[in-house]
Amino acid sequence: MIFARLVSFALLPTVAALNPDVIIVGGGLSGLTCGSLLSQTPRSVLLLESHDTVGGCAHTWTRRTSRGTFHFESGPSLYSGLSTERSYNPLKNVFDIIGESPEIIKYDRWGTVFPNGVKLAAPIGPKGFDEVLMAKFGTTEGRKQWDLIMKRMKEVGEASQALTSMSLREDVGVLRTAFARYPKGMFKTLRYAKELNSPFSDIIEELNITDPFVLNWLDMLCFLLQGLPSAGTMNAVIGYMLQDWYRDGVVLDFPKGGSGGIVDALARGIEKGGGEIRTNKHVDELIIKDNKAVGIRLKNGEKVFANQAVVCNLTPFAIRSLLPDGGEVSNEAKNYVAELCNTNKEEGGVENLKSFIHLHAAIDAEGLPTEASADFPAQWAVIRDWDLPEGVEAPRNIVLCTMTSLIDDTLAPKGTHVLHAYVPATEPYDDWKGMDRSGDEYKVKKAEAEDFLWKALEEYIPNARGRAIEGTVQIGTPLTHERFLRRAEGAYGPRAIAGDGGLPGHKAKGITGLWFCGDYFFPGIGVPACASGGAIVANSLVTVKEHNEFLDKIKLP
């Protein structure tokens, strides 16, 4: 794996001697995507990551014990559209362009533990939904309403896929990479633009969808995609997902090695193109001259200058901390970044989503399956109550559980499994704010969170906690996210409500040569969105000819 090469630099020149064309600050998926694309052109790229491993929220790590080495990941674990030759998934499109990809393992089942204790692991796709889920919970009216939704959203989903986000750039060149190249798709996207950006709840109301199971299922799907219920999720997002998950022949994809396989592929794309990745390099300040970003200063005092641009794959709050205090930064730029950091909704800001609690552990697998099945899926959601006032957003109401070693047996030694359970964007930061991480209050609250997550895992795994292998149990809290992933308030991302104006673009205002990417910028949260955002920045920094050469390599359905 590439990470073994990223942490030893004794023979490499100092970063100050590199003089790259583009500096990328932050090695999350969006920054890696941007760098991997730019490295396919003559531009030199330097990516700087503060931690010892790239990947950001999708990084992986290991624990070595007497039972062997276990592989864990902090990030996403549901992927699709990576294993087909032709795909709308922008990450798959990036792999096509850079000529690198992880090995993809296919599977087709995802489980749910319902509030009444019923456990169902239905294959994704229309047949699995109809023959398993609707057979158990469906009514005659519910089936009619689901069919209405699918028929209506087919039109919306097709519009959301009509124009690939890989064709977008933030200058007039978009006329030649999007309008001229995909005229029918552009026309369809513009025609449905208002509806695509509206909340999904508008269509639910339009169709008078009232069946409780259908409403609850749609709310859960929206939440798993965007951290928001149907009232906040864009039609474009859920339309794409419904088209993708409920089509004939669909499968789920798992990159061998977990999300680290994706990170490795993007890193290889940077390095084989001559780019450099440096970890353990903490950027302290942007260097601004005449309202132009010209470089960065590292914590150790080293300065690196960029010939073309500086790209920040950071949250707005981290970007604000990098702006120089003096007069080098215009008031326009300061005000713009301050606006990006405004989380007061009443003042026009965008709130942060809530945070997470995580449990990672390795367990003894005696008596447990070695392959996933309908009776024992590799992934499942535990839903505690459909009827709480906050619904799917209620704290600890939904837990997502994975035993990914049932999909990829390289993640754990024979006779063991690795587990991951977490609450997705529902843990209030204020419940943890200000706690001393070495104090008794924090330890008690952490132990209570651990117990709660074990109970979700034990819905499928008998005595899961009793099987835990010493030295592998790890609990992450909102303070963990805040500290190690540099997420303000430990947040999952911005709570960007559909119809409220959308997320900002990638070009800084008031400072030329400075670009932003990541989940706080268009198109937002999730692996495909982060890949899109990084690609849009890369597209904007290359020539139209080079951009069109990117597009020549992708294969759309």
C-alpha positions as CSV (number, residue, x, y, z in Angstrom):
1,M,0.0,0.0,0.0
2,I,1.1,3.5,-0.7
3,F,0.9,4.7,2.9
4,A,4.1,2.9,3.7
5,R,5.8,5.4,1.4
6,L,4.2,8.5,2.6
7,V,5.7,8.8,6.1
8,S,9.4,8.5,5.4
9,F,11.0,11.5,3.8
10,A,14.6,11.4,4.8
11,L,15.8,11.4,1.2
12,L,13.2,13.8,-0.1
13,P,13.9,17.5,-0.6
14,T,12.2,20.0,1.7
15,V,8.8,21.1,0.5
16,A,10.2,24.7,0.0
17,A,12.4,23.4,-2.8
18,L,9.5,21.9,-4.8
19,N,8.0,25.0,-6.3
20,P,4.8,23.3,-7.6
21,D,2.2,24.7,-9.9
22,V,-0.6,23.8,-7.5
23,I,-0.6,23.3,-3.8
24,I,-3.4,21.3,-2.3
25,V,-3.9,21.7,1.5
26,G,-5.7,18.7,2.9
27,G,-5.7,15.1,1.8
28,G,-9.4,14.2,2.0
29,L,-11.2,12.6,-0.9
30,S,-12.0,15.9,-2.6
31,G,-8.3,17.1,-2.4
32,L,-7.1,13.7,-3.6
33,T,-9.5,13.7,-6.5
34,C,-8.4,17.2,-7.5
35,G,-4.7,16.3,-7.3
36,S,-5.1,13.0,-9.2
37,L,-6.8,14.8,-12.1
38,L,-4.3,17.7,-12.2
39,S,-1.5,15.2,-12.2
40,Q,-2.7,13.9,-15.6
41,T,-1.7,17.2,-17.1
42,P,1.8,18.8,-17.2
43,R,1.1,20.6,-14.0
44,S,3.1,19.7,-10.9
45,V,1.1,19.0,-7.8
46,L,2.0,19.1,-4.1
47,L,-0.6,17.8,-1.6
48,L,0.1,18.5,2.0
49,E,-1.7,16.5,4.8
50,S,-1.4,17.4,8.5
51,H,-1.9,13.8,9.6
52,D,0.3,10.8,9.0
53,T,-2.2,9.3,6.5
54,V,-4.3,10.8,3.7
55,G,-8.0,10.1,3.3
56,G,-9.6,12.5,5.7
57,C,-12.9,11.1,6.9
58,A,-12.3,8.0,4.8
59,H,-8.9,7.1,6.1
60,T,-8.1,3.6,7.3
61,W,-5.9,2.4,10.2
62,T,-4.7,-0.9,11.7
63,R,-4.5,-2.5,15.2
64,R,-1.9,-5.2,15.7
65,T,-2.6,-7.8,18.4
66,S,-1.6,-11.4,19.3
67,R,-4.5,-12.5,17.1
68,G,-3.1,-10.7,14.1
69,T,-3.6,-7.3,12.3
70,F,-7.0,-5.8,12.0
71,H,-8.0,-3.1,9.5
72,F,-10.6,-0.3,10.4
73,E,-12.0,2.6,8.6
74,S,-13.7,5.7,9.9
75,G,-15.6,6.6,6.8
76,P,-18.4,5.5,4.4
77,S,-19.2,1.9,3.7
78,L,-22.0,1.9,1.2
79,Y,-20.9,2.3,-2.5
80,S,-22.5,1.7,-5.8
81,G,-21.7,2.5,-9.5
82,L,-18.0,1.5,-9.1
83,S,-18.0,-2.0,-10.6
84,T,-19.9,-1.3,-13.9
85,E,-18.0,-0.4,-17.0
86,R,-20.3,2.6,-17.6
87,S,-21.4,4.7,-14.6
88,Y,-22.7,8.1,-13.6
89,N,-20.8,7.9,-10.4
90,P,-18.2,10.7,-10.6
91,L,-15.7,8.7,-8.5
92,K,-15.8,5.9,-11.1
93,N,-15.4,8.6,-13.8
94,V,-12.2,9.8,-12.0
95,F,-10.8,6.3,-11.9
96,D,-11.4,6.1,-15.7
97,I,-9.5,9.3,-16.2
98,I,-6.5,8.5,-14.0
99,G,-6.3,4.9,-15.0
100,E,-6.3,3.7,-11.4
101,S,-9.0,1.9,-9.4
102,P,-9.3,-0.3,-6.4
103,E,-10.4,-3.9,-6.8
104,I,-14.1,-3.9,-6.3
105,I,-16.0,-6.7,-4.5
106,K,-19.7,-7.0,-5.4
107,Y,-22.6,-7.9,-3.0
108,D,-26.3,-7.3,-3.1
109,R,-27.8,-7.2,0.4
110,W,-28.4,-4.7,3.2
111,G,-30.2,-5.4,6.4
112,T,-32.6,-3.5,8.6
113,V,-33.7,-4.1,12.2
114,F,-37.1,-2.5,12.6
115,P,-38.6,-0.9,15.7
116,N,-40.8,-4.0,16.3
117,G,-37.7,-6.3,16.3
118,V,-38.3,-7.7,12.8
119,K,-35.0,-8.3,11.0
120,L,-34.9,-8.3,7.2
121,A,-32.0,-8.3,4.8
122,A,-33.4,-7.5,1.4
123,P,-31.4,-7.5,-1.8
124,I,-31.3,-4.1,-3.3
125,G,-33.2,-3.6,-6.5
126,P,-37.0,-3.7,-7.3
127,K,-37.4,-7.4,-6.7
128,G,-35.8,-7.5,-3.3
129,F,-37.8,-4.5,-2.1
130,D,-41.1,-5.9,-3.4
131,E,-40.6,-9.5,-2.4
132,V,-39.0,-8.9,1.1
133,L,-39.8,-5.5,2.5
134,M,-43.2,-4.8,0.9
135,A,-44.2,-8.4,1.5
136,K,-43.7,-7.8,5.2
137,F,-44.8,-4.2,5.7
138,G,-46.6,-3.3,2.5
139,T,-50.3,-2.7,2.0
140,T,-52.3,-2.5,-1.2
141,E,-52.3,1.3,-0.9
142,G,-48.7,1.4,0.1
143,R,-47.7,-0.5,-3.0
144,K,-49.6,1.9,-5.2
145,Q,-48.0,4.9,-3.5
146,W,-44.5,3.4,-3.9
147,D,-45.1,2.8,-7.6
148,L,-46.3,6.4,-7.9
149,I,-43.1,7.6,-6.3
150,M,-40.9,5.4,-8.5
151,K,-42.7,6.5,-11.7
152,R,-42.4,10.2,-10.8
153,M,-38.8,10.0,-9.6
154,K,-37.7,8.2,-12.7
155,E,-38.2,11.4,-14.6
156,V,-36.4,13.4,-11.9
157,G,-33.6,10.8,-11.6
158,E,-33.0,10.9,-15.4
159,A,-32.8,14.7,-15.3
160,S,-30.3,14.4,-12.4
161,Q,-28.1,12.2,-14.5
162,A,-28.6,14.0,-17.8
163,L,-25.5,16.1,-17.4
164,T,-22.4,14.6,-15.8
165,S,-20.9,16.8,-13.1
166,M,-17.5,16.0,-14.6
167,S,-18.3,18.4,-17.4
168,L,-18.6,21.4,-15.0
169,R,-16.0,24.1,-14.4
170,E,-16.3,27.6,-13.0
171,D,-15.5,29.8,-16.0
172,V,-16.8,30.4,-19.5
173,G,-15.1,27.2,-20.7
174,V,-18.2,25.4,-19.4
175,L,-19.9,26.4,-22.6
176,R,-17.6,24.0,-24.4
177,T,-17.3,21.2,-21.9
178,A,-21.0,21.1,-20.8
179,F,-23.2,23.1,-23.2
180,A,-21.5,22.1,-26.4
181,R,-20.5,18.6,-25.5
182,Y,-23.8,17.5,-23.8
183,P,-26.4,19.8,-25.3
184,K,-29.4,17.5,-24.6
185,G,-28.3,16.8,-21.1
186,M,-27.7,20.5,-20.4
187,F,-31.2,21.4,-21.8
188,K,-32.8,18.7,-19.6
189,T,-30.9,19.8,-16.5
190,L,-31.9,23.5,-17.1
191,R,-35.5,22.5,-17.7
192,Y,-35.7,20.6,-14.4
193,A,-33.3,22.9,-12.5
194,K,-35.9,24.2,-10.1
195,E,-37.4,20.8,-9.3
196,L,-34.0,19.2,-9.0
197,N,-33.0,21.7,-6.3
198,S,-36.4,21.5,-4.4
199,P,-37.0,19.3,-1.4
200,F,-38.2,15.8,-2.0
201,S,-41.0,16.4,0.4
202,D,-42.6,18.6,-2.3
203,I,-43.1,15.6,-4.5
204,I,-44.3,13.5,-1.6
205,E,-47.0,16.1,-1.0
206,E,-47.8,16.5,-4.7
207,L,-48.5,12.7,-4.9
208,N,-50.3,12.6,-1.6
209,I,-48.1,9.9,-0.2
210,T,-49.5,8.9,3.2
211,D,-48.5,5.2,3.7
212,P,-46.5,5.1,7.0
213,F,-44.0,2.5,5.8
214,V,-43.4,4.2,2.5
215,L,-42.9,7.6,4.2
216,N,-40.6,6.2,6.8
217,W,-38.5,4.2,4.3
218,L,-38.1,7.3,2.1
219,D,-37.1,9.4,5.1
220,M,-34.5,6.9,6.1
221,L,-33.0,6.7,2.6
222,C,-32.8,10.5,2.5
223,F,-31.2,10.7,5.8
224,L,-28.5,8.1,4.9
225,L,-27.7,10.0,1.8
226,Q,-27.6,13.6,3.2
227,G,-28.1,13.5,6.9
228,L,-31.5,15.1,6.3
229,P,-35.1,13.9,6.1
230,S,-37.1,14.2,2.9
231,A,-38.1,17.8,3.8
232,G,-34.4,18.8,3.4
233,T,-33.1,16.5,0.8
234,M,-32.8,17.7,-2.8
235,N,-34.8,15.9,-5.4
236,A,-31.6,15.5,-7.5
237,V,-30.0,13.5,-4.8
238,I,-32.8,11.1,-3.9
239,G,-33.8,10.9,-7.6
240,Y,-30.3,9.7,-8.5
241,M,-30.4,7.2,-5.6
242,L,-33.8,5.7,-6.4
243,Q,-32.8,5.3,-10.0
244,D,-29.5,3.6,-9.0
245,W,-30.7,1.4,-6.1
246,Y,-34.0,0.2,-7.5
247,R,-33.0,-0.8,-11.0
248,D,-32.7,-4.3,-12.3
249,G,-29.3,-6.0,-11.9
250,V,-28.0,-3.4,-9.4
251,V,-25.3,-4.5,-6.9
252,L,-23.5,-2.8,-4.0
253,D,-19.7,-2.3,-4.4
254,F,-17.0,-2.6,-1.8
255,P,-13.4,-1.5,-2.5
256,K,-11.0,-4.2,-1.4
257,G,-9.3,-2.9,1.7
258,G,-12.2,-0.6,2.5
259,S,-12.2,3.1,1.8
260,G,-8.5,3.0,2.0
261,G,-8.6,1.2,-1.4
262,I,-10.2,4.3,-2.9
263,V,-7.7,6.6,-1.2
264,D,-4.8,4.5,-2.5
265,A,-6.0,4.6,-6.0
266,L,-6.3,8.4,-6.0
267,A,-2.9,8.7,-4.4
268,R,-1.4,6.5,-7.1
269,G,-3.0,8.8,-9.6
270,I,-1.1,11.7,-8.1
271,E,2.2,10.0,-7.8
272,K,2.3,8.3,-11.2
273,G,1.7,11.7,-12.8
274,G,4.7,13.1,-11.0
275,G,2.8,14.8,-8.1
276,E,4.0,14.7,-4.5
277,I,2.1,13.7,-1.4
278,R,3.6,14.8,1.9
279,T,2.0,13.8,5.2
280,N,2.8,15.2,8.7
281,K,2.9,18.6,7.1
282,H,0.7,21.1,9.0
283,V,-0.1,24.3,7.1
284,D,-0.3,27.3,9.4
285,E,-1.0,30.2,7.1
286,L,-1.8,31.1,3.5
287,I,0.6,33.5,1.8
288,I,-1.3,36.3,0.2
289,K,0.2,39.0,-2.0
290,D,-1.8,41.7,-3.8
291,N,-5.0,39.8,-3.0
292,K,-3.6,36.6,-4.7
293,A,-2.8,33.3,-3.0
294,V,0.8,32.6,-3.8
295,G,1.7,29.9,-1.3
296,I,1.6,28.5,2.2
297,R,3.7,28.6,5.4
298,L,4.1,25.4,7.3
299,K,4.1,25.1,11.1
300,N,7.9,24.5,11.0
301,G,8.3,27.9,9.2
302,E,9.0,26.5,5.7
303,K,7.3,28.4,2.9
304,V,6.2,26.9,-0.3
305,F,5.1,29.0,-3.3
306,A,2.6,27.9,-6.0
307,N,2.9,29.0,-9.7
308,Q,-0.8,28.7,-10.4
309,A,-3.1,28.1,-7.4
310,V,-3.7,27.0,-3.8
311,V,-6.6,24.6,-3.2
312,C,-7.9,24.1,0.3
313,N,-9.7,20.8,1.0
314,L,-10.8,22.1,4.4
315,T,-13.8,23.2,6.2
316,P,-14.5,27.0,6.1
317,F,-13.6,27.2,9.8
318,A,-10.1,25.8,9.1
319,I,-9.8,28.1,6.1
320,R,-10.5,31.1,8.3
321,S,-7.7,30.1,10.7
322,L,-5.2,30.2,7.8
323,L,-5.9,33.7,6.7
324,P,-3.1,36.1,7.6
325,D,-4.0,38.7,10.3
326,G,-2.4,41.6,8.5
327,G,-3.5,43.8,5.6
328,E,-2.7,41.2,2.9
329,V,-6.3,40.0,2.8
330,S,-9.0,42.3,1.4
331,N,-12.1,43.0,3.4
332,E,-14.1,41.3,0.7
333,A,-12.2,38.1,1.2
334,K,-12.5,38.3,5.0
335,N,-16.2,39.0,4.9
336,Y,-16.7,36.1,2.4
337,V,-14.9,33.5,4.6
338,A,-16.8,34.9,7.7
339,E,-20.0,34.3,5.7
340,L,-19.0,30.8,5.0
341,C,-18.5,30.2,8.7
342,N,-21.8,31.6,9.7
343,T,-23.9,28.8,11.3
344,N,-26.7,31.1,12.5
345,K,-29.7,30.2,10.3
346,E,-31.6,33.3,11.4
347,E,-28.8,35.4,10.0
348,G,-28.7,33.6,6.7
349,G,-26.0,31.1,7.7
350,V,-26.0,27.3,7.3
351,E,-26.1,25.3,10.5
352,N,-23.8,22.3,11.1
353,L,-25.3,18.9,11.1
354,K,-25.0,16.9,14.4
355,S,-22.0,14.7,15.1
356,F,-21.3,11.0,15.5
357,I,-20.4,8.3,18.1
358,H,-18.5,5.3,16.7
359,L,-17.5,1.9,17.9
360,H,-14.7,0.0,16.2
361,A,-13.7,-3.5,17.4
362,A,-12.4,-6.9,16.4
363,I,-14.2,-10.0,17.7
364,D,-13.7,-13.7,17.9
365,A,-15.7,-15.3,15.1
366,E,-16.3,-18.7,16.6
367,G,-19.8,-19.9,15.5
368,L,-20.3,-16.9,13.3
369,P,-20.8,-17.0,9.5
370,T,-17.8,-16.4,7.2
371,E,-20.0,-15.0,4.4
372,A,-23.0,-12.6,4.3
373,S,-26.5,-14.0,3.8
374,A,-30.2,-13.2,4.2
375,D,-30.0,-14.4,7.8
376,F,-26.7,-12.6,8.6
377,P,-26.0,-9.5,6.4
378,A,-22.6,-7.7,6.5
379,Q,-24.4,-4.3,7.0
380,W,-27.5,-3.4,8.7
381,A,-29.4,-0.4,10.1
382,V,-31.1,-0.5,13.5
383,I,-34.1,1.8,13.8
384,R,-35.4,2.3,17.3
385,D,-38.6,4.4,16.8
386,W,-40.3,5.7,13.6
387,D,-42.6,8.0,15.6
388,L,-40.3,10.3,17.6
389,P,-41.0,14.1,17.0
390,E,-37.5,14.5,15.4
391,G,-38.0,11.3,13.3
392,V,-34.8,10.0,11.7
393,E,-32.9,12.9,13.1
394,A,-33.6,12.1,16.7
395,P,-30.4,11.4,18.7
396,R,-29.4,7.7,18.6
397,N,-32.6,6.7,16.8
398,I,-30.7,5.0,13.9
399,V,-27.5,3.0,14.2
400,L,-25.6,1.8,11.2
401,C,-23.6,-1.4,11.7
402,T,-21.1,-3.2,9.5
403,M,-19.1,-6.4,9.6
404,T,-17.1,-5.7,6.5
405,S,-14.9,-8.7,7.0
406,L,-17.9,-10.7,5.7
407,I,-17.4,-9.0,2.4
408,D,-13.6,-8.6,2.4
409,D,-11.8,-11.3,4.4
410,T,-8.5,-9.5,4.1
411,L,-9.6,-7.0,6.8
412,A,-9.3,-9.5,9.7
413,P,-7.3,-12.7,10.4
414,K,-9.0,-16.0,10.0
415,G,-11.4,-16.8,12.9
416,T,-12.1,-13.1,13.6
417,H,-14.2,-10.2,12.3
418,V,-14.0,-6.5,12.4
419,L,-17.0,-4.4,13.4
420,H,-18.1,-0.8,13.1
421,A,-21.2,0.8,14.5
422,Y,-22.1,4.4,14.5
423,V,-24.9,6.9,14.7
424,P,-25.1,9.0,11.5
425,A,-25.1,12.7,12.2
426,T,-27.5,12.6,15.2
427,E,-25.3,13.0,18.2
428,P,-25.6,16.6,19.7
429,Y,-22.2,18.2,20.1
430,D,-23.5,20.3,23.0
431,D,-23.9,17.1,25.1
432,W,-20.1,16.7,24.9
433,K,-18.9,20.3,24.6
434,G,-16.2,21.4,27.0
435,M,-15.6,18.0,28.6
436,D,-12.2,17.0,29.7
437,R,-11.3,14.0,27.7
438,S,-9.3,12.6,30.6
439,G,-12.0,13.3,33.1
440,D,-14.4,10.9,34.8
441,E,-17.5,12.6,33.3
442,Y,-16.2,12.0,29.8
443,K,-15.2,8.4,30.6
444,V,-18.7,7.6,32.0
445,K,-20.4,9.2,29.0
446,K,-18.1,7.4,26.6
447,A,-18.9,4.0,28.3
448,E,-22.6,4.7,28.1
449,A,-22.2,5.4,24.3
450,E,-20.2,2.2,23.9
451,D,-22.9,0.1,25.6
452,F,-25.6,1.7,23.3
453,L,-23.6,0.8,20.2
454,W,-22.8,-2.8,21.4
455,K,-26.6,-3.3,21.8
456,A,-27.1,-2.4,18.1
457,L,-24.4,-4.9,17.0
458,E,-25.9,-7.6,19.2
459,E,-29.1,-7.5,17.2
460,Y,-27.3,-9.8,14.9
461,I,-24.2,-10.9,16.8
462,P,-24.8,-12.9,20.0
463,N,-22.7,-11.6,22.9
464,A,-20.7,-9.3,20.6
465,R,-19.0,-7.4,23.4
466,G,-18.0,-10.6,25.1
467,R,-16.2,-11.7,21.9
468,A,-14.1,-8.4,21.7
469,I,-10.4,-8.9,21.2
470,E,-8.2,-7.1,23.7
471,G,-6.7,-3.9,22.4
472,T,-9.1,-3.4,19.5
473,V,-12.2,-1.7,21.0
474,Q,-12.2,2.0,20.1
475,I,-14.9,4.6,20.8
476,G,-15.1,7.8,18.9
477,T,-17.1,10.8,20.1
478,P,-17.9,14.3,18.8
479,L,-14.7,15.5,20.5
480,T,-12.8,12.8,18.7
481,H,-14.1,14.0,15.4
482,E,-13.4,17.6,16.3
483,R,-9.8,16.8,17.3
484,F,-8.6,14.2,14.8
485,L,-10.6,15.2,11.7
486,R,-10.7,18.9,12.4
487,R,-14.4,19.1,12.0
488,A,-15.9,22.1,13.8
489,E,-18.2,20.9,16.5
490,G,-17.4,17.4,15.3
491,A,-20.0,17.9,12.6
492,Y,-20.8,15.6,9.7
493,G,-21.0,18.6,7.5
494,P,-23.3,21.5,6.6
495,R,-27.0,21.2,7.2
496,A,-27.8,22.5,3.7
497,I,-31.6,22.4,3.3
498,A,-32.9,22.0,-0.3
499,G,-34.4,25.2,-1.6
500,D,-32.5,27.4,0.8
501,G,-29.9,28.6,-1.8
502,G,-27.5,25.7,-1.9
503,L,-23.8,25.5,-1.0
504,P,-21.1,27.9,-2.2
505,G,-18.9,27.4,-5.2
506,H,-15.2,26.7,-5.2
507,K,-13.6,29.9,-6.1
508,A,-12.7,32.3,-3.3
509,K,-14.0,35.8,-3.4
510,G,-11.6,38.7,-3.0
511,I,-8.5,36.4,-3.4
512,T,-7.4,35.2,-6.8
513,G,-5.7,31.8,-7.1
514,L,-7.4,30.4,-4.1
515,W,-9.9,27.5,-4.4
516,F,-12.0,25.5,-2.0
517,C,-13.3,21.9,-2.1
518,G,-14.8,19.4,0.3
519,D,-18.2,18.7,1.7
520,Y,-18.9,22.3,2.8
521,F,-18.9,23.3,-0.9
522,F,-21.0,22.4,-3.9
523,P,-22.3,19.7,-4.3
524,G,-21.9,18.8,-0.6
525,I,-21.9,15.6,1.5
526,G,-21.0,12.1,0.4
527,V,-18.3,10.3,-1.6
528,P,-19.7,11.1,-5.1
529,A,-20.3,14.7,-4.1
530,C,-16.8,15.1,-2.7
531,A,-15.3,13.6,-5.9
532,S,-17.4,16.0,-8.0
533,G,-16.2,19.0,-6.0
534,G,-12.6,18.1,-6.3
535,A,-13.1,17.4,-10.0
536,I,-14.8,20.8,-10.6
537,V,-11.8,22.6,-9.1
538,A,-9.3,20.5,-11.2
539,N,-11.4,21.2,-14.3
540,S,-11.4,24.9,-13.6
541,L,-7.6,25.0,-13.3
542,V,-6.9,23.1,-16.6
543,T,-7.4,24.3,-20.2
544,V,-10.7,23.5,-22.0
545,K,-8.7,21.2,-24.3
546,E,-7.3,19.3,-21.3
547,H,-10.7,19.1,-19.7
548,N,-12.3,17.7,-22.8
549,E,-9.5,15.1,-22.9
550,F,-10.7,14.1,-19.4
551,L,-14.2,13.7,-20.6
552,D,-13.0,11.6,-23.6
553,K,-12.0,8.9,-21.1
554,I,-15.2,8.6,-19.1
555,K,-17.9,6.1,-20.0
556,L,-21.4,7.1,-19.3
557,P,-24.4,4.7,-19.6
